[in-house]
């Protein structure tokens, strides 16, 4: 699995676990919905650390908690 796909799946999974919509996540993290939607809708494979930190803030978690998931164990570094 590509790293960008794992990040997208993790964002969606955490939002679902916390019962938070993408719009509410954006508001809580200080992101525009277009930024996050372009990532989640495969319009962009790029996610800056700054954006990821804002996503984590919106979810109420740390970067460690974000990446501490088995989904990141099978990243394909060859793409």
C-alpha positions as CSV (number, residue, x, y, z in Angstrom):
1,X,0.0,0.0,0.0
2,X,1.2,3.5,-0.8
3,X,1.9,5.8,2.2
4,X,-0.5,8.4,1.0
5,X,-3.3,5.8,0.8
6,X,-2.5,4.6,4.3
7,X,-2.7,8.2,5.6
8,X,-6.1,8.7,3.9
9,X,-7.5,5.5,5.3
10,X,-6.2,6.3,8.8
11,X,-7.8,9.8,8.7
12,X,-11.1,8.3,7.7
13,X,-10.9,5.5,10.3
14,X,-10.1,7.9,13.1
15,X,-12.8,10.3,12.1
16,X,-15.3,7.5,12.1
17,X,-14.1,6.2,15.4
18,X,-14.5,9.6,17.0
19,X,-17.8,10.3,15.3
20,X,-16.5,13.4,13.7
21,X,-17.4,14.5,10.1
22,X,-14.7,15.7,7.7
23,X,-16.2,19.3,7.9
24,X,-16.0,19.3,11.7
25,X,-12.5,17.8,11.6
26,X,-11.4,20.7,9.3
27,X,-13.0,23.3,11.6
28,X,-11.4,21.8,14.7
29,X,-8.0,21.6,13.1
30,X,-8.1,24.9,11.3
31,X,-8.0,23.5,7.8
32,X,-10.1,24.3,4.8
33,X,-12.4,21.6,3.6
34,X,-10.9,21.9,0.1
35,X,-7.4,20.9,1.5
36,X,-8.6,17.8,3.2
37,X,-11.1,16.8,0.5
38,X,-8.4,17.1,-2.2
39,X,-6.3,14.6,-0.2
40,X,-9.2,12.2,0.5
41,X,-10.6,12.3,-3.0
42,X,-7.2,11.3,-4.7
43,X,-6.7,14.8,-6.2
44,X,-3.5,15.1,-4.3
45,X,-1.0,12.5,-2.9
46,X,0.8,15.2,-0.9
47,X,0.2,15.8,2.8
48,X,2.6,18.2,4.6
49,X,3.6,17.6,8.2
50,X,1.9,20.9,9.0
51,X,-1.4,19.7,7.5
52,X,-1.1,16.3,9.3
53,X,-0.5,18.1,12.6
54,X,-3.6,20.1,12.1
55,X,-5.5,17.0,11.3
56,X,-4.3,15.4,14.5
57,X,-5.3,18.5,16.4
58,X,-8.7,18.3,15.0
59,X,-8.9,14.6,16.0
60,X,-7.5,15.4,19.5
61,X,-4.5,13.0,19.0
62,X,-0.8,13.2,18.7
63,X,1.3,12.3,15.6
64,X,2.5,9.3,17.5
65,X,-1.1,8.1,18.0
66,X,-1.8,8.8,14.3
67,X,1.0,6.6,13.1
68,X,0.8,4.0,15.8
69,X,-1.4,1.7,13.7
70,X,-0.8,-1.5,11.8
71,X,-1.8,0.1,8.5
72,X,1.6,1.7,8.4
73,X,3.4,-1.7,8.7
74,X,2.9,-2.5,5.0
75,X,3.9,0.7,3.2
76,X,5.3,0.2,-0.3
77,X,8.4,2.4,-0.5
78,X,8.9,1.6,-4.2
79,X,6.2,3.8,-5.7
